[in-house]
Amino acid sequence: MLTKRQELILKTIIKDFTQTHEPVGSKTVMNQLPIKVSSATIRNEMALLEDKGLIEKTHSSSGRIPSTMGYRYYLDNLVEPLQLPESVYNQIVYQLDRPFHQVNEIVQEAAKILSDLTNYTAFAEGPESRHVLITGFRIVPISERQVMAILVTSNGNVQSQVYSLPRFANGEEIEKAVRLINDQLVGKSLSEISPEMLADLVEHRLGGNATELLSLLSDVLKDAASEQMYVDGQINLLNDSTGNVQDIRSLYQLFDQNELVSDLLSFDDGDDHFPVQVKLGSELPNDLLKNYSLLTASYSVGSHGKGTIALLGPTNMPYSQMIGLMEYFRQELAKKLLDYYGKFQ
């Protein structure tokens, strides 16, 4: 552990470096410390912090920058969420306070707001949807051989997909399928419907084009049950990247894989004292992220489950401001979603 004075010096170095992105010297620290300490004493303390691996020297500069260990110590022991300007809070409320027709629209807008406010890459994952109920299923003809399958759930979401019909399908067969699917599945939750149940329903009760119908139904149900992940501000990776074009391309491809992103955003919510978790680049599972930090926070919408928001930005981001923003935003997003769900009760 560090002494109080060493903690103050480390905190000052990190605060100044995240603002200027320049190495911090002893005179700068002396002018910003809330206590009176000589420049010589600060130099000695900075040497001790360097020996402990918490700050490091860059090239020939006399200044120091935080190391990964220094950031970790700061985040675990010293960081304090900063209250944001009133204009930021007003912007969040304003952008969320508009009519939305589906949960996914709210979640997608959340990612956009976070990215716009920070100029970082933002993620938003919707609350779990496996316990919502199926309220209706329709198949709408689009052309002679194309239909749109539409699934409506109790949270107001509408899932739709376009399919090409086998040439031997007929309208009577399709109508029979829709009636039976509604009779058997409406009122059940998405988590109740297993592949075995679908296979039995299609093969033993529908007959005819069973394979095609099973594929159609399985696909639309799978999409409805999957947690929707939205990413916004990928272009901001260019602002913070020190890698080559291939690294940026690989990062973009990473964000297109929902399962990998969900694993990346996995959240340990066992500690209520730290609603926002921060992982530094060396702590992230992909080497492409070594120069970034990931801030993750969960939000709860009661019986409707939990979702996640996250920010990916440079390691030298202003953590106090970003943590303060995330703490406030997760609460506002939860309120908006609860208000939306209330319309269907």
C-alpha positions in Angstrom: 0.0 0.0 0.0 1.0 3.6 -0.5 1.2 6.5 1.9 -1.4 9.2 1.6 1.1 11.5 0.1 2.1 8.9 -2.5 -1.5 8.3 -3.4 -2.1 12.0 -3.8 0.9 12.3 -6.2 -0.2 9.2 -8.2 -3.7 10.6 -8.4 -2.4 14.0 -9.6 -0.1 12.4 -12.2 -3.0 10.3 -13.6 -5.4 13.3 -13.6 -2.9 15.5 -15.4 -1.8 12.9 -17.9 -5.4 12.0 -18.9 -6.0 15.7 -19.6 -2.8 16.6 -21.5 -1.5 13.2 -22.7 2.0 14.5 -21.8 4.5 13.2 -19.2 4.1 14.9 -15.9 7.0 16.5 -14.1 7.6 17.2 -10.4 6.9 20.9 -10.7 3.5 20.2 -12.3 2.6 17.9 -9.5 3.8 20.4 -6.9 1.5 23.1 -8.4 -1.5 20.8 -8.4 -1.2 19.0 -5.1 -3.7 20.1 -2.4 -0.9 20.0 0.2 2.3 21.9 0.3 5.3 19.8 -0.5 8.7 20.7 -1.9 9.8 19.8 -5.4 12.6 17.7 -4.0 10.2 15.6 -1.8 7.9 15.1 -4.8 10.9 13.9 -6.9 11.8 11.4 -4.2 8.2 10.1 -3.9 8.0 9.8 -7.7 11.2 7.8 -7.7 9.6 5.4 -5.1 6.4 5.2 -7.2 8.6 4.3 -10.2 10.4 1.6 -8.1 7.0 0.1 -7.3 6.1 0.0 -11.0 3.2 2.5 -10.7 4.6 5.2 -12.9 7.3 5.1 -15.6 9.7 7.3 -17.5 9.4 7.9 -21.2 12.5 8.3 -23.2 14.7 11.2 -22.0 11.8 13.2 -20.5 12.0 14.0 -16.8 8.2 13.5 -16.6 6.4 10.3 -15.7 3.3 8.6 -17.0 1.1 6.0 -15.3 1.9 2.4 -15.8 -0.8 -0.3 -16.1 -0.1 -1.1 -12.4 -0.6 2.5 -11.6 -3.9 2.7 -13.4 -5.0 -0.5 -11.7 -4.1 0.9 -8.2 -5.9 4.1 -9.0 -9.0 2.4 -10.2 -9.1 0.0 -7.2 -8.4 2.5 -4.5 -8.5 6.2 -5.6 -10.9 6.9 -8.4 -14.0 9.0 -7.5 -16.9 9.3 -10.0 -17.2 12.9 -11.1 -20.5 14.7 -11.4 -21.0 15.8 -15.0 -22.2 19.2 -16.3 -26.0 19.7 -16.2 -26.0 19.9 -20.0 -24.8 16.3 -20.3 -27.6 15.0 -18.1 -30.1 17.1 -20.0 -28.9 15.7 -23.3 -29.3 12.1 -22.0 -32.8 12.7 -20.8 -33.8 14.5 -24.0 -32.5 11.8 -26.4 -34.2 9.0 -24.3 -37.4 11.0 -24.0 -38.9 10.3 -27.4 -41.4 7.6 -28.6 -39.9 4.2 -29.2 -41.8 1.3 -30.7 -39.5 -1.6 -29.6 -37.1 -2.3 -26.8 -34.4 -2.8 -29.3 -34.8 0.8 -30.6 -34.2 2.0 -27.0 -31.1 -0.1 -26.6 -29.7 0.9 -30.0 -30.2 4.6 -29.1 -28.4 4.0 -25.8 -25.2 2.9 -27.7 -25.5 6.0 -30.0 -25.9 8.4 -27.0 -22.9 7.0 -25.2 -20.7 7.2 -28.3 -21.8 10.7 -29.1 -21.1 11.9 -25.6 -17.7 10.4 -25.3 -16.3 10.0 -28.8 -15.5 6.4 -27.8 -16.9 3.1 -29.1 -20.0 2.2 -27.2 -21.9 -1.0 -26.6 -25.4 -1.7 -25.4 -27.0 -5.1 -24.8 -30.7 -5.4 -24.2 -32.2 -7.2 -21.2 -32.7 -10.9 -21.3 -35.6 -11.8 -23.5 -36.0 -15.5 -22.9 -38.8 -15.1 -20.4 -41.0 -12.9 -22.5 -44.2 -14.6 -23.9 -45.1 -15.2 -27.5 -48.3 -13.3 -28.2 -48.7 -13.9 -31.9 -47.2 -15.5 -35.1 -48.1 -14.5 -38.7 -46.8 -15.3 -42.2 -47.4 -12.6 -44.7 -47.0 -13.2 -48.5 -44.6 -10.8 -50.2 -44.4 -12.3 -53.6 -45.3 -15.6 -55.3 -42.5 -17.5 -53.6 -41.5 -15.2 -50.7 -43.2 -14.7 -47.3 -42.4 -12.7 -44.2 -42.6 -14.6 -40.8 -43.5 -12.2 -38.0 -43.3 -13.1 -34.3 -44.8 -10.7 -31.7 -43.8 -11.0 -28.0 -45.2 -9.6 -24.8 -42.6 -6.9 -24.4 -43.8 -5.3 -27.6 -41.0 -6.5 -29.8 -41.7 -7.7 -33.4 -39.2 -10.1 -35.0 -39.5 -10.6 -38.7 -37.6 -12.5 -41.4 -38.1 -13.1 -45.1 -38.1 -16.6 -46.5 -38.2 -18.2 -49.9 -40.9 -20.9 -50.1 -40.3 -24.3 -51.7 -42.1 -24.4 -55.0 -44.5 -27.1 -53.9 -45.8 -25.1 -50.8 -49.4 -23.9 -51.0 -51.5 -21.3 -49.2 -53.7 -23.8 -47.4 -50.7 -25.5 -45.9 -49.3 -22.2 -44.7 -52.5 -21.1 -43.1 -52.8 -24.5 -41.3 -49.3 -24.0 -40.0 -49.9 -20.5 -38.7 -53.1 -21.6 -36.9 -51.4 -24.6 -35.3 -48.3 -22.6 -34.2 -50.5 -20.0 -32.6 -52.6 -22.6 -30.8 -49.5 -24.4 -29.5 -47.0 -21.6 -28.8 -48.9 -18.4 -27.9 -48.7 -17.8 -24.2 -45.5 -19.8 -23.8 -42.2 -18.1 -23.0 -39.2 -18.2 -25.4 -37.3 -20.3 -22.8 -40.0 -22.9 -22.7 -39.8 -23.7 -26.4 -37.1 -26.4 -27.0 -35.9 -27.7 -30.4 -37.6 -31.0 -29.5 -40.9 -29.3 -29.0 -40.7 -27.6 -32.3 -39.7 -30.8 -34.1 -42.7 -32.6 -32.6 -45.0 -29.8 -33.5 -43.9 -29.6 -37.1 -43.3 -33.2 -38.0 -46.2 -34.9 -36.2 -48.9 -32.2 -36.6 -48.1 -30.3 -39.8 -46.6 -32.8 -42.2 -46.0 -31.7 -45.7 -43.1 -29.3 -45.9 -42.1 -30.1 -42.3 -38.3 -29.5 -42.8 -38.8 -26.0 -44.3 -41.4 -25.0 -41.7 -39.2 -26.2 -38.9 -36.3 -24.2 -40.2 -38.4 -21.1 -40.6 -39.9 -21.3 -37.1 -36.6 -22.1 -35.4 -34.8 -19.2 -37.0 -37.4 -16.6 -36.1 -37.6 -17.9 -32.5 -33.8 -18.0 -32.1 -33.5 -14.4 -33.2 -36.3 -13.3 -30.8 -34.6 -15.1 -27.9 -31.1 -13.8 -28.6 -29.9 -10.8 -26.6 -29.6 -7.9 -29.0 -26.1 -6.2 -29.0 -25.6 -2.8 -30.6 -22.3 -1.1 -31.3 -21.8 2.6 -32.1 -18.8 4.7 -32.8 -16.5 2.1 -34.2 -14.9 4.9 -36.3 -13.6 6.4 -33.0 -11.1 3.5 -32.8 -9.1 5.4 -35.4 -8.6 8.3 -32.9 -7.0 6.0 -30.3 -5.3 3.4 -32.4 -1.5 3.0 -32.4 -1.7 -0.1 -34.6 -1.9 -0.7 -38.3 -4.8 -0.8 -40.7 -5.0 -4.6 -40.3 -5.4 -4.3 -36.6 -8.3 -1.8 -37.0 -9.9 -4.1 -39.6 -9.6 -7.1 -37.2 -11.2 -5.0 -34.4 -14.1 -4.2 -36.7 -14.5 -7.9 -37.5 -14.4 -8.7 -33.7 -17.4 -6.3 -33.1 -19.4 -8.1 -35.7 -19.4 -11.3 -33.7 -22.1 -10.9 -31.1 -21.0 -14.0 -29.0 -17.4 -12.8 -28.7 -18.6 -9.3 -27.8 -21.0 -10.7 -25.2 -18.1 -12.6 -23.6 -16.0 -9.5 -23.6 -18.7 -7.6 -21.8 -19.4 -10.2 -19.2 -20.1 -8.4 -16.0 -19.5 -9.5 -12.4 -22.2 -7.7 -10.5 -21.4 -9.2 -7.1 -20.1 -5.9 -5.7 -22.7 -3.1 -5.4 -20.0 -0.6 -4.4 -18.5 -0.7 -7.9 -21.4 -0.6 -10.4 -19.0 0.3 -13.1 -16.1 -2.1 -13.7 -12.9 -1.2 -15.6 -10.7 -3.6 -17.4 -7.4 -2.4 -18.7 -6.0 -3.6 -22.1 -3.6 -6.2 -20.5 -6.6 -7.6 -18.6 -8.7 -8.1 -21.8 -8.8 -11.4 -23.6 -7.8 -10.1 -27.0 -4.3 -8.7 -27.8 -5.9 -6.2 -30.3 -7.3 -4.4 -27.2 -4.0 -3.9 -25.4 -4.0 -0.1 -25.8 -7.6 0.3 -24.7 -9.7 0.2 -21.6 -13.2 -1.2 -21.3 -15.8 0.2 -18.9 -18.8 -2.0 -18.2 -21.9 -1.5 -16.2 -25.1 -3.5 -15.9 -28.6 -2.2 -15.5 -31.7 -3.9 -14.1 -35.2 -3.7 -15.3 -36.7 -5.9 -12.6 -38.5 -9.1 -13.7 -37.5 -8.3 -17.3 -33.9 -9.0 -16.6 -30.6 -7.2 -16.8 -28.7 -5.6 -19.7 -25.2 -4.2 -20.2 -23.7 -1.0 -21.4 -20.0 -0.5 -22.1 -17.4 2.0 -23.4 -14.1 1.1 -25.2 -11.6 3.9 -25.2 -7.9 4.7 -24.7 -6.1 3.6 -21.6 -5.5 7.3 -20.7 -9.2 8.2 -20.7 -10.5 10.5 -17.9 -11.9 7.7 -15.7 -13.6 9.8 -13.1 -15.8 11.5 -15.8 -16.5 8.3 -17.7 -17.4 6.3 -14.5 -19.7 9.1 -13.4 -21.3 9.1 -16.9 -21.9 5.4 -16.9 -23.3 5.3 -13.3 -25.9 7.9 -14.3 -26.7 6.5 -17.7 -27.4 3.0 -16.6 -30.0 4.4 -14.2 -31.7 6.5 -16.8 -31.7 3.6 -19.3 -33.3 1.3 -16.8 -36.0 4.0 -16.0 -36.8 4.4 -19.7 -37.1 0.6 -20.3 -39.3 0.2 -17.2 -41.5 2.9 -18.4 -41.7 1.2 -21.8 -42.5 -2.2 -20.3 -45.2 -0.7 -18.2 -47.2 0.0 -21.3 -47.7 -3.8 -21.8 -48.8 -4.7 -18.3 
